[in-house]
Amino acid sequence: MTRREQARFLRELTGSILKDGVALAKAGKFPKEWNGIELRWWLAARFEAATMCVAGEPYRRRLLRAFRNEVLVRNL
């Protein structure tokens, strides 16, 4: 994936999750007592759901291990 494609992917993914969250907030779907903590959990769950549909379990475990190594090595 080129750098431009990476940036585009990130913009589109985060944009769609942002759009969904803002629409839910405007529609009053989130509980009023939710503050930044619960909204962060909601965001994390949405991103987690987006990653779970990527590949089968054995491949995903291998990919996750490689990902965690890259994050650690590159200090991301």
N, C-alpha and C positions, 0 to 999 in steps of 0.2 A: 504494500500500500504506500503510495507516495505521501509526502508530508502534507500536500494540499488535500489529498483524499482523507487522511487522518483528521485534519482540521474540520473538513466538511462533515465527516461522520460524527465527530464529537458535537458540532453545532446542531446537527439534525437530531441526534439522540437526546441531548440535554434540552433542546428546544421543544421537542414533543412532550417530554416529561414535565417541563416547565408549563407548557400550554395546558396540559391536563390538570396540573395542580392549581393553577390560577383559575381555571374554569370551575373546579370543585370548590375552591374558596369563595368565588363570586356567587356560586349557587347555594352557598351555605351548607355544603355537605360535610365539612369538617366540624367537629364539636367546637363550640365557642371557647371552651376551657383549654383547648390545645394551644400550647405556646411553641417556641422554637424547638424544644426537645422532641415533642411528638411529630412535628412537621419534618424534622430531620430523620426520624425513624420511618416516616412515610416515604420520604425521598429514597432512603437506603433500601427499603423494601421494593420500591419501583425499579431501582437500578439492579437489585439482586434478581428480580423477576426477569429483567431484560437479559441477564447473563445466563439464566437457567435454561433458556430455550435455544441456546447456541448449538449444543452438540450432545452426543450420548455420554453417559456417565464415565466409562473408562477413559475416553478421550478428554473429557472435561477435567478429570483428576490430574492427568499428565500435563495438560495445558495450564492448569492452575498452579501446579508445582513450578513449572517453568516461569510463569508470570511472577510468582512470589520471589523467585530467585532474581529475576531481572530488576524488580522493584528494590530489592535489598542491595544488589550490586551497583545499580545506577543511582541509589539514594533518591528515588522518586517519591 
